[in-house]
Amino acid sequence: MSEKLIKLCRVIGKDLSKLHKGDTLSALWPFTPNEAEYYVGSFWIEQLEGTITKLKEKRYSRKEIAELFGYPSKIAQYFTLFHSAKVLDLKKRIQLATDLLDYIDYYREDPFCENGANILKKQIIDVDLLDQNPELLKIGDKLTALMLLYLEILYPTMMRLGHEFHGPYKIGGKNIFVKDFHNLQPLSLGIEASFPFNNIKIVEEIEGNVELDFFNHLVKSSKKKAISISINGNQKNLKELKEDLEKIENSINQIIGKIKLFDKKDWFKVYARGIFNSSCKLNLELGKDCKPPKEVFKKIDEENFSIQIEKIVQLNKSRAMEEIEKITTMSFLKIFELI
Amino acid sequence: MKIYKGIVASEGKCKGKVKKVTSIEEINKVEEGDIVVTNNNSPLFSLAFMKASAIISECGGTLCHLAIVSREMQKPCILSVENATEIFKDNMIVEVDAFNNQIIIIKK
């Protein structure tokens, strides 16, 4: 197993280094992920490990636990929180990482997406529904952009908790790419609000190729030739989509209106609720709720942790990507005491 | 003529009027086709990004959410442009050439 974990750390190092280069560690929007992890990470990792252990004790199979997560990229995203796994002893840390990898493997043909594709083992795609109408293609682009922006609000820096991009699949001589948006209700915001739909599926026939990494970052996208869009499981025509798009825009605007005065601590709480909510189905199996423990909010309210973002940014700017990759890989190897 | 550069997040080329958006209150001043210049890639600026014909930001890299979103919208987007919100003022006309990583001020 250590070989698989070493590979995991190398893939994480490679994919995260691409994120760091040129970026500002997301320091410039209302919230910094690294700071939020300080408040949330250890509580969540401890709970996740405990929940999986209990489910296994209750004789839940690998398949049954994996299916409670719903999507593999969500699980992959959890690894970005793994520096907090130090709260667990080494044996539990390794077991949790091994289990999570195993659940990803349940869904993906290549769990690490090493060749740039995220091919899901079980997938039903009807290519007969694809339509080349340029107006429909434009709506698809707009809908994708809107949903990604919306998910970044619901799950700051963790937006893969609400979507899975997968493919490309070769079906009937066509190159097919699928965008599944899920977990769309704004539960993480802690406000009275709702989103008009629970899931959106966009199926695209693409011209070239796309490239995805382990975390489901869309490294390279491609021109679309045809598209089909279903909302809440129902295939939609152009007229219906225009109406639905308007509903989505209105809903997002209303939500933004309610959260525009959120401060940094409010965003930490959004982050906390989003993460705890993402593994909700596992908790429900044990008859537990999906809210973060009160200690999380207490820590957010009472402690003031601050990292020197500017220093990190400047340091990373002076580093070559290879150096960042090496440092990141080493930091993950250290978590499992593999160096 | 000075050329400004950053990190190309989404290719494309267009000309337009600059609208600086550094707070939510400034979103409403953006009209369809404007070029949004920001120092904050917050998704709370969604509306401004959706209306923009191109996006220039002081922060972000090729895999940040704004980069992915701009590629999906097929809008030119250049990120990590140093001091962009100081350099580009409201109503300036600029050309964003994200094929060649160039931003040029056409009219001050």
Contacts between the chains, C-beta under 8 A, distances in Angstrom:
chain1	res1	chain2	res2	distance
A	18	B	61	7.9
A	18	B	62	7.4
A	18	B	63	5.8
A	19	B	61	6.4
A	19	B	63	4.9
A	19	B	64	7.6
A	20	B	61	7.4
A	21	B	61	6.0
A	21	B	62	8.0
A	22	B	7	4.6
A	22	B	60	7.8
A	22	B	61	3.9
A	22	B	62	6.7
A	22	B	79	7.4
A	22	B	80	5.2
A	23	B	59	7.4
A	23	B	60	6.1
A	23	B	61	3.3
A	23	B	63	7.5
A	23	B	64	5.8
A	23	B	80	7.6
A	24	B	59	4.4
A	24	B	60	7.0
A	24	B	61	7.9
A	24	B	80	7.5
A	26	B	41	8.0
A	26	B	64	7.1
A	27	B	59	7.5
A	28	B	39	6.4
A	28	B	40	5.4
A	28	B	41	6.8
A	28	B	58	7.2
A	28	B	59	4.2
A	29	B	40	5.3
A	29	B	41	5.5
A	29	B	42	4.1
A	29	B	43	7.9
A	29	B	59	7.9
A	30	B	40	7.9
A	30	B	42	5.8
A	30	B	44	7.3
A	141	B	72	5.7
A	141	B	73	5.8
A	141	B	74	6.3
A	142	B	50	7.2
A	142	B	73	7.0
A	144	B	72	4.5
A	145	B	49	7.7
A	145	B	50	6.7
A	145	B	69	4.8
A	145	B	70	7.9
A	145	B	72	4.7
A	145	B	73	4.5
A	146	B	46	7.0
A	146	B	50	6.9
A	148	B	65	6.1
A	148	B	68	6.2
A	148	B	69	5.0
A	148	B	72	6.8
A	149	B	43	4.3
A	149	B	46	4.1
A	149	B	49	6.9
A	149	B	50	7.9
A	149	B	65	7.3
A	149	B	69	5.9
A	150	B	43	7.1
A	150	B	46	7.3
A	152	B	43	3.9
A	152	B	65	4.7
A	153	B	43	4.8
A	153	B	44	6.8
A	153	B	46	7.9
A	159	B	65	6.2
A	217	B	63	4.9
A	217	B	68	7.3
A	218	B	68	5.2
A	218	B	71	7.3
A	219	B	63	6.7
A	221	B	68	7.9
A	221	B	71	5.0
A	221	B	72	6.7
A	252	B	46	6.5
A	253	B	47	6.9
A	256	B	24	7.6
A	256	B	44	5.6
A	256	B	46	7.0
A	256	B	47	7.6
A	259	B	44	7.4
A	260	B	24	4.7
A	260	B	44	6.3
